[in-house]
């Protein structure tokens, strides 16, 4: 299984074995029911359609759709502590914001007669290039976009309550929908067996 749907419950903290405090996010992950199975022959790609909490419906790509069937339930037991996951969500919307907040501009001079403390400054000269380049960092709508946080460690899996505890923060506000998938870049920690 590559992914599962979940709902962000909130953040808290746990103590590591060395005594340090670690911020964690609690995610209600599953049970998700499979609504539909999409195959390459019929739909052009392999995926399964998951439903969570009778409200969120998302597609998750899979290698072999023959391993799943419609109506099957998937829960958080596919993850184990020490594994790394990627979490996809929608970032919190901030509305229209200036460049200092949106793009972390340094800002202009604060004193000595300056009248532009937080303004953009020059964005394109008159003769050349006589235009504003595409992708130029300017004020505009901030947040409310698809965001992926990679390589978060699974700290704890609560099978009874279908809760997944991951280290760090995840995008979105409380009760927002998340897609949790196994990390594409980082492999799980290998526990060395004692001789």
C-alpha positions, -999 to +999 in steps of 0.1 A: +000+000+000+014+034-009-010+059+008-039+064+031-062+093+039-063+110+073-075+140+093-053+164+113-063+162+150-037+187+163-002+190+177+014+180+210+048+170+223+066+138+234+098+131+252+126+113+234+147+086+251+175+111+256+151+135+274+146+160+246+111+173+238+099+167+203+069+184+187+045+159+170+013+159+150-016+135+158-034+123+127-066+102+126-057+079+098-084+056+086-102+033+084-105+042+047-127+021+024-119+015-012-146+028-035-132+021-069-102+004-085-087+019-116-066-002-140-044+007-169-064-013-193-097+005-185-087+039-172-052+044-185-035+043-151-034+022-119-049+037-088-075+031-060-101+056-049-103+059-011-131+073+010-125+086+046-151+099+071-179+099+044-165+132+033-130+130+017-125+111-015-090+109-030-071+087-055-039+070-046-016+055-072-007+018-068+016-006-086-006-036-087-044-029-084-051-067-083-041-068-046-071-047-036-109-050-040-138-026-037-152-024-002-119-034+015-109-013+046-074+001+051-062+015+084-030+028+101-016-006+108+004-005+075+028+020+091+052+012+119+073+033+143+106+044+128+093+045+092+093+078+073+063+092+055+054+121+031+023+140+040+003+160+014-022+186+025-036+221+018-017+249+035-036+274+057-049+304+036-035+338+046-054+359+021-037+388+002-002+394+017+027+417+009+061+406-002+078+409+032+054+383+047+048+362+016+084+360+003+105+370+034+119+402+018+143+421+039+125+454+034+139+489+027+158+513+049+139+521+082+151+557+087+171+586+071+143+599+050+133+566+034+096+564+024+095+528+012+099+504+042+080+474+028+073+482-008+086+460-037+110+485-053+120+481-089+103+451-107+113+459-143+132+487-161+117+509-188+140+503-217+150+467-210+134+443-202+103+466-204+082+440-186+080+420-154+095+385-157+072+355-151+074+341-116+087+373-101+081+374-063+053+400-057+025+406-033-005+383-038-026+355-024-007+335+002-014+299+013-044+276+004-022+256-019-012+219-021+018+213+000+040+182+007+062+177+037+087+149+032+105+125+054+085+128+087+092+100+111+064+079+125+067+081+163+037+060+173+008+040+158-023+036+180-042+007+163-072+009+186-080+045+179-066+046+144-041+074+153-008+081+137+018+103+156+044+118+133+073+141+142+071+177+132+043+197+117+021+190+087+002+215+064-033+226+070-056+235+099-073+211+123-097+186+108-082+192+073-077+162+050-043+147+045-027+120+023-001+099+041+022+079+020+055+060+025+085+083+019+099+082-016+133+094-006+141+082+029+142+046+040+132+034+075+158+032+102+174-003+104+175-017+139+207-037+145+201-070+161+223-078+191+245-109+188 
